[in-house]
Amino acid sequence: MTSLALIEAAAARLEGHTRRTPLLEAPLLNRLAGRRVLVKAECLQVTGSFKARGGWSAVSSLPAGARGVLAMSSGNHAQGVAWAAAAHGLAAVIVMPSDAPAVKIANTRAYGAEVVTYDRLCDDRDALAAGLAADRGLVLIPPFDHAQVIAGQGTTGLEIAEQAAEAGVTRAAVLVPCGGGGLAAGIALALEARAPGLRLQTVEPVGFDDMARSLASGQPQRNATAGGSVCDAILTPTPGKLTLPVLQRLAGPGLTVTDAQALQAVALAFTHLRLVAEPGGAVALAAALATPDLPDAVICVVSGGNVDPSLFAQTLAA
Amino acid sequence: MTSLALIEAAAARLEGHTRRTPLLEAPLLNRLAGRRVLVKAECLQVTGSFKARGGWSAVSSLPAGARGVLAMSSGNHAQGVAWAAAAHGLAAVIVMPSDAPAVKIANTRAYGAEVVTYDRLCDDRDALAAGLAADRGLVLIPPFDHAQVIAGQGTTGLEIAEQAAEAGVTRAAVLVPCGGGGLAAGIALALEARAPGLRLQTVEPVGFDDMARSLASGQPQRNATAGGSVCDAILTPTPGKLTLPVLQRLAGPGLTVTDAQALQAVALAFTHLRLVAEPGGAVALAAALATPDLPDAVICVVSGGNVDPSLFAQTLAA
């Protein structure tokens, strides 16, 4: 299981490879929100999302002699694993839904991975991946339910703890976009040890709030549908077996935002922070602006910025 | 005159107010350029451009008893001065061309300044500003030809020197967008002292290359026209009296890029760096990709990200 020691060890392996992303703040955004809003800009991470952390953490902890890796991902984990595998001289096969954003598929290939696509609604992704892994002797790097992946994502939390202290923030809500919960669980574990006044809450799209409902009920819940939100990065069907217990212990109530609110947050990140955020990566910023009962300081993770230009242009024009 | 000591003193005054912006690098952008391209992301600076540095430096060094400040600017200096003045409790009047990007005018007002507009082609901006300053007892903060403004912009160079060393870069071209030359002169002075292996070159839009021609001829040159490029931030008619001698001593030949190349760089910063750059702020990145004879490592300053959403959306759609 992921511990602070595992997160610290991952941070040491990531040193010089991933980036200490900035914690940004904008006066006009604070005014709009009526509170301090500090943005941990993981869209500036290598490969454009926090997934480079977990990818590097997992690949760098493989046993010697590994022949290659396999991952299933709608695009950000894909790029993180593809990039980390290439840097370690390992082959990478990435199983991606055929409706993933074109920019994510193209970049995953550009990092040197072989991309195998499947139909999100019809095909059995897990069986496809298991067959490829067995045939080729590849090690599966799961997107979130894996101790070293969670440890890698948790390095974001070590940085938030330091950067919040530098910004004079000791009590705050930390809002984190949530698919399977790997980023949220990793950050929660880091904050528990390093910044106990910072309390994490997950943020999901309305209709894909399996984590919020699981936290509320105490039992793992599933989403009714697999697709249909613009927040493609975080449409995971159900919480992880490793991530849910961590978040049950450490997180506050889960929050939700609509697709329209996520897109509005993409536009606000453009105007006030000069950041390119993807819709799924902007849900925490959306929640910081839309949720009434939040403390005077809110830290939002903008978790990724891999968005097709045409969607981004439409968002700005709206 | 601006010296290293004046830049270091400005850095001390800026501490806790402006941001140490990141030096970003992207594997796929390096591959495209055929060299290492490191991007100093001043579009992530407070107010969305490096002008917050010079604004704060100048306002924080005013004598006690100053009643307020006045600035002339197409928008980035406007916001930098307006923000710094408000934080110091001073009134600010900003004289802006009526065709400045709407986002820049709106943000300048949002920081609390009074905006007075003029017609870029017909009105005498300097006479208008002088009259306002005299009538209201305001201190003029020039956009570039001022020792404390140059010192503030030079703090960018102190950071580049540190961050390049951290990235293992000791020899590189440092490409800097250039209007009047305040940012370039400040950076050049800082690099002379702190990173002598880094050599600065200015970048301007084709047709607005007064600095490149002045450096080549040894005499101050003027642009033939006042407007007509999408790079609104850097259409200054002629180099500064303080900046030109610094750059004659320290800079290499000036570079130029077309508007189309600047817009292409805006799109590449979107895709590979997840940064919002304005066209004038992206000219150095454009030159890093378009100029054949550059060293293996190039550091580009992306100097601002205040761009109207409609123009940005058009750029992505092109």
Interface residues (C-beta under 8 A of the other chain):
Chain A: R19 T21 P22 L24 A26 P27 L28 R31 A41 C43 L44 V46 G48 W83 V103 N107 A110 Y111 A267 F270 T271 L273 R274 L275 V276 A277 G305 N306 P309 S310 F312 A313 Q314 L316 A317
Chain B: R19 T21 P22 L24 A26 P27 L28 R31 A41 C43 L44 V46 G48 W83 V103 N107 A110 Y111 A267 F270 T271 L273 R274 L275 V276 A277 G305 N306 P309 S310 F312 A313 Q314 L316 A317
